[in-house]
Amino acid sequence: MSKSYYQTKIVNKDGLKGKVYVVNGISVPIDSPFAKKSDHANPEQFLGMAL
């Protein structure tokens, strides 16, 4: 097994329209990738950053 160097807990209770937050950390408002005008992040952006 590989050794874990870092762990965190991410919470999303509101689905595509709400907030995603790190427990005891940052909070990011999100919106649907199909929203016409939004200054919120969309879930696809987070997937892209994780790759």
C-alpha positions, 0 to 999 in steps of 0.5 A: 500500500502507498503511504498517505501524505495528506488527507482532507474532507470535501463536502458538497451538500447542494449538488450543482448549485450551491457551495463546495467546501473543505472542512475547516477550510475554503468554500467555493460557490459552484453552478451548473456548467450550463449556466449562461452567466455565472461567476461561480466555478463549475464542477468540470473545472474542478475535474480538470484541475485534478488531472 
